[in-house]
């Protein structure tokens, strides 16, 4: 039997990179995937590819940083399937290694809106439905920057640290209701988002000396496999964990 047979899963940021890999992997393991992203064209290509391969997937364009949009995503899953088993809060944005003194209000709010507000809105909408169904699994995509100080700019680092804190609090508070909540902490992963990085000069100069410690870049599939473990019954006794998927980068 497939590892997610009969499960209903929401995956945000599914149009490319890690989210795309998650959507494909979860669908291949039997889940009905509701994939979301702000990039409609790319999202539809991902969903069409899953369906053509025999998987079950639908698309919903969603700006996860907007409360109504995030709540609408959860409502769509419940309307279509009557329940929600898995929520993967994967959508995220970078801050281009911007130091705090250079971080504008707009950059701070954008990064916090996607990386922290989005998972908060989605979790708040999903948790009551999961409780009613007897439980569920939440997987939040944090980062190596969520457990260390020198892996990103100020806004990105703060957002991912906060996401790790929220993960642990949800795991503690809602564990008795059957909800497991974990985070994955990817390191340097070869994604379109990473490829578009135009670093802040000061941030780049400060971090440049440490780039030699970065292992060869990982592939999105490696992160998707980690998320699959945490979302599946194989991870049934894992909750409140932060699973590094970084090739050992945090060991340096």
NORUR-V834588 format. One record per residue. N is the residue number from 1. PSI is psi in whole degrees, -180 to 180 (NA if undefined). NEAR is the number of other C-alpha atoms within 12 Angstrom. D_LAST is the distance of its C-alpha to the last C-alpha in Angstrom with 1 decimal. Layout:
BEGIN
n;psi;near;d_last
N;PSI;NEAR;D_LAST
N;PSI;NEAR;D_LAST
END
This chain:
BEGIN
n;psi;near;d_last
1;143;9;39.5
2;152;18;36.9
3;-22;22;34.0
4;27;32;35.0
5;125;22;38.7
6;-1;24;40.8
7;149;34;37.9
8;124;42;38.0
9;136;51;34.8
10;133;54;34.0
11;119;58;31.1
12;158;49;30.5
13;39;46;29.2
14;3;47;30.5
15;-18;40;31.8
16;172;37;28.8
17;-134;34;25.2
18;-43;46;23.7
19;-39;46;26.9
20;-44;43;29.1
21;-39;36;27.2
22;-47;50;27.6
23;-45;56;31.2
24;-44;43;32.0
25;-44;39;30.2
26;-42;45;31.8
27;-40;40;35.2
28;-25;31;34.9
29;12;30;34.4
30;-2;28;37.6
31;149;39;36.7
32;114;37;38.9
33;128;48;36.5
34;105;51;37.3
35;138;52;35.1
36;155;47;34.8
37;167;41;33.7
38;-18;28;35.2
39;94;24;35.6
40;-43;23;38.7
41;-49;18;39.2
42;-37;25;35.8
43;-44;33;36.0
44;-35;28;39.4
45;-39;25;38.2
46;-49;39;35.6
47;-43;38;38.1
48;-40;26;40.8
49;-40;24;38.6
50;-46;34;37.9
51;-42;24;41.6
52;-27;16;42.6
53;3;16;40.4
54;5;17;42.2
55;173;28;39.8
56;117;32;40.8
57;145;40;39.4
58;162;36;40.7
59;146;38;39.5
60;118;35;39.7
61;131;29;38.8
62;128;34;37.1
63;99;31;35.6
64;-20;43;33.5
65;-11;32;33.3
66;126;25;37.0
67;-49;24;38.2
68;-37;20;41.3
69;-43;27;39.4
70;-44;38;36.8
71;-36;29;39.6
72;-32;26;41.7
73;-46;42;39.0
74;-41;46;39.1
75;-37;26;42.9
76;-41;30;43.1
77;-42;36;41.3
78;-37;26;43.6
79;-40;15;46.6
80;-34;18;46.0
81;-13;22;44.9
82;-5;17;45.8
83;172;30;42.4
84;123;42;38.7
85;-34;43;36.3
86;134;49;32.9
87;119;58;31.4
88;104;51;28.3
89;89;53;27.4
90;-24;46;25.5
91;137;46;26.9
92;160;43;24.7
93;154;38;24.6
94;168;38;22.2
95;13;41;22.8
96;34;32;21.7
97;31;35;19.1
98;122;33;22.1
99;160;30;21.7
100;-43;22;23.8
101;-19;16;26.6
102;-4;20;27.1
103;121;23;27.0
104;163;17;30.6
105;-41;15;32.3
106;-44;13;32.7
107;-46;27;29.0
108;-47;30;28.0
109;-36;24;30.8
110;-48;26;30.1
111;-46;35;26.4
112;-37;33;27.4
113;-46;31;30.4
114;-47;41;28.7
115;-24;44;25.4
116;-50;41;26.8
117;-42;33;30.6
118;-54;42;30.9
119;-36;50;29.2
120;-50;35;31.2
121;-45;29;34.4
122;-43;44;33.8
123;-43;42;32.9
124;-36;28;35.9
125;-34;27;38.2
126;-35;40;36.8
127;-46;37;36.5
128;-38;24;40.3
129;-39;31;41.0
130;-41;33;38.5
131;-44;25;40.0
132;-30;18;43.4
133;-2;21;42.4
134;4;20;40.9
135;-180;30;37.2
136;178;42;34.6
137;132;50;30.9
138;131;52;28.9
139;117;52;25.5
140;132;57;23.8
141;102;51;21.3
142;-128;48;18.8
143;162;42;15.4
144;-28;38;11.7
145;-10;36;13.5
146;-8;38;15.4
147;4;33;12.9
148;162;25;10.9
149;-16;22;12.8
150;36;31;11.5
151;8;41;11.7
152;-178;40;15.5
153;-179;37;18.7
154;-48;33;20.4
155;-45;39;22.7
156;-46;41;20.3
157;-45;36;17.7
158;-41;34;20.7
159;-40;40;22.3
160;-34;46;19.4
161;-43;32;18.9
162;-38;29;22.7
163;-38;43;22.7
164;-42;39;20.5
165;-42;26;22.9
166;-40;36;25.9
167;-49;40;24.6
168;-36;27;24.5
169;-42;23;27.8
170;-43;34;29.6
171;-43;33;28.4
172;-47;21;29.8
173;-40;19;33.0
174;3;29;34.0
175;-44;28;32.9
176;-19;16;36.4
177;7;22;37.8
178;12;28;36.0
179;125;42;33.3
180;138;42;29.7
181;121;50;27.1
182;166;45;23.4
183;148;48;20.7
184;146;42;18.4
185;84;41;15.2
186;150;42;14.9
187;-129;39;12.1
188;105;34;13.6
189;136;30;16.9
190;95;25;19.9
191;161;27;22.5
192;-36;21;25.4
193;-44;23;24.0
194;-36;27;20.9
195;-22;16;23.3
196;2;13;25.4
197;123;19;22.8
198;97;16;24.5
199;148;22;22.0
200;132;24;23.3
201;-41;17;23.5
202;-42;19;22.2
203;-41;26;19.2
204;-44;23;18.5
205;-39;15;19.0
206;-38;19;16.6
207;-12;24;13.7
208;-39;19;14.7
209;-19;12;12.8
210;-3;18;9.4
211;-26;19;10.9
212;-17;12;10.2
213;-10;21;6.5
214;123;24;8.5
215;168;21;9.9
216;140;16;13.7
217;138;25;15.2
218;171;24;16.4
219;150;28;20.1
220;-31;33;21.8
221;-32;27;23.4
222;-37;30;20.2
223;-39;41;19.9
224;-38;40;23.7
225;-39;30;23.6
226;-43;35;21.2
227;-39;48;23.7
228;-44;45;26.6
229;-47;31;25.5
230;-31;39;25.2
231;-23;45;28.5
232;175;38;30.4
233;-16;23;32.1
234;-27;18;29.4
235;26;27;27.3
236;-21;23;30.3
237;22;20;28.7
238;119;28;25.5
239;142;36;25.8
240;13;32;23.7
241;155;33;20.5
242;108;35;17.5
243;112;38;16.4
244;133;30;13.1
245;77;33;14.0
246;14;34;11.0
247;19;24;10.6
248;12;20;7.5
249;-40;29;5.7
250;-7;26;5.3
251;-17;15;3.8
252;NA;16;0.0
END
